[in-house]
């Protein structure tokens, strides 16, 4: 009875590598679990995300008015249009982050 229970598949041994590339891929995936959950990696990813988000917001505020002037929008409506575009940008960020 005990021998039949010990022959069940172990989660780590259920995948048999059929070639050297599968074995290498398995080793890389097992090692990547440790560095992907490290504090330094998570901090770097979050920092890069915040930096890119800030850069995009600065482009919306600083570049759009000049681009709208080049497209010959009336001067009176440019500030309002940039405000609406910024509102839509922030709304999209909010919807995608939840």
N, C-alpha and C positions, 0 to 999 in steps of 0.2 A: 504494500500500500504506500509506503513512504517513497519507494522508487518511482511510482507513477506521478506523485506530486512534484518531485524534484525535476521532472523532465519538461515541465511547462516552459514556454518561451520567456526569457528574460528580456525586458525592454531594451537593454543595451546590446544584447546579442541577437536580436531578431533580424537585423539587417546583415546579410552576408556580403562582404565586398567581393565582387566578381573580378575586379582588376585592380591594378595599382592606382589608377586615377580615382576609383571609387573609395579606396582606402585613404588616399590623400585628402579627398573632399570630406570624408567623414572626420578625419583628424582636425581639419581646419574648422569645420562646423562645431566640433566639441570644444576647441580652444577659443572660438569666437564668443562663446557664451560668457566667458569670464571678462573679456575686455569690453564687451558691449554693455555690461552692467556696472562698469567701473564709474566712480564719481567723476574722474577726469573726462571720460568720453561723454557722459550725459551733460556735464557742464559745458563742454565744447559745442555740442550739438545745439543746446538751448541758446548759448551765446551767439552762435552763427545765425540761428533763426531770428533772434531779436535784432541783430545787426542788419540783416537783410530786410526785415520788416521796417525798421527805422529808415533805411536807405530808400525803400519804396515810398514811404510817406513823404520824405523830403523831396523826392522827384515830383510827386503829385503837387506839392505846394509850390516848389520853386520853378519847375519847368513848364507846367501846363499853361500858366498865363501867357508866356511868350509863344508857345505853340499855337494857342488860340488866336493870338494877334496875327501870327503868320497866316492862319486860315481865314483872316478877315472877319472875325466876329466883332460886333460892336463893342466899343470900350466899356459901355455901361453894363453889359451883360457878362463880361468876362469874370469879374469877381464872384458874381452869383453862380455862374456855371462851374467855376473851380470849387466853390463851396459844396455844390451838389455832387460833383465828382468825388470830392474828399469824403462826403457823407456816404456815397455808395461804396467807396473803397473800404471804409471802416465797417460798414454794414456787412460787406462780404467777408472781411476778416472775422467779425463776430460770428457769423453763421458757419463759417468753416472751422472755427475753433471749438464749437460746442458739440 
